[in-house]
């Protein structure tokens, strides 16, 4: 097996290892806690955030399989993570934090998504 093939296989497996638990932790945090991460006490927002960041890492790895553009892969991961993180703060407003958190995180998510779109257009224009 070539070094490139090895790296691509590991990247694909790692993407799945981050994406699947990330979706699970975000979508069904109580189940994830009871089966996987039994470190008491249960904290809903912590598991939402865990899911968000796992999804971000997984998305970056997944996109890296299909492009050699590191900036595009990084922005894809950043966009996935920041969007889901902002959603977690909207969902969990009643659990604490600052009233401005969902707004600030949503603004960050919009900027990162905008940068992703700009980079994607630039990459496609070069092709």
N, C-alpha and C positions, 0 to 999 in steps of 0.2 A: 504494500500500500504506500503510495507516495505521501510526502509530507502535506501536500495540499489536500489530498483526499482525506487524510487523517484529521486535519484541521477543520475541514468542512463537516465531516461526520460528527466530530465533537461539538462543533458550533450548533448543528441541528439538534443533537440530543440535548445540549444545554438549553437551547431555546425552548424546547418542550418541557424540560425540567423547571424552568422559570414560568412559562406561560400557564401550564395546567394548574399548578398550585396557586398561582396568582389569581386566576379566574375563580378558583374555589374559595380562597381566602376572602376575596372581595364579595362574591355573590352569596356565599353561605358561611359566614365567619364562625358561627357557633359550631357547625359541623366540622369545620377545619380545626377549630380549637379542640374539640372533643376527641378527634381521631388522630391529629397530627401534632399539634403544638399545645400540649397540656401543661402549660406553665401558668399557674393561677396568679392573680385572678383574671378571669376573662375580661377583655377590654375590646368592645366592638370597634371603636375608632382605630385602635392599634391594628386590628386585623384588616380593616378597610385600607389603611395606609400600607400595610404589608402587601396586600394584593396589588395596590397601585404600583408600588415600586418593583415588585416581581414582574408585573406586566411590562413595565418600562424596560427592564433588563432583557426580558424575553423578546420584546419587539425589536430592540437593537440587534440582538443576535440573529433573529429571523431575517431582518432586512439585510444584514451583513452577508447572508448566504446568497443574495441575489444582486449585490452591487459591490464594487470595489471602492465606492466612494464612502470614506469613513465619516465625513461630515453628514451625509445623508443618513447613514445608519445611526449615528449618534442623535441626530435630530428626531428620527423616527422613534427611537427609544425615549428620548426626552419628551416628545409630544404625547406618546402613550401614557407615560408615567404622570406627567403634569395634568393631563385631562382627567384621568381617573382619580388622581389625588384631589383635584378641585371638586369632582363629583362627591368624593368621600366627605369633604368638608360641608358641602350643601346637605348631604344626607344626615350628617351627624351634628348639625348646628346645636341641637338640644343637649349635647353631651359636654359642651364646654368650648374652650377656645375663645377667640375674639370675634366679635360680630363682623369685623373686616376680613377675616381669614378667607371665607369663600370667594369674596370679591377679588382680593389680591391674588389668590391662587388661580382664579378664572382668567384674570388679566394675563398672568404669566403663561397660562396654557394657550391663550390666544396668540401671544407673541411667539411662542415656540412653534405652534402649528403654522403660523404665517411664515416663519423662517423655513420650516420644512417644505412648505409649498413653493417658496422662492427657490430653494435649493433643488427640489425635484424638477422644476421647470428648467433650471440651468443645466442639470444633468441630461435631461431629455433633449435640450437644444444642441448639446455637444454630440449626441448620438447620431 
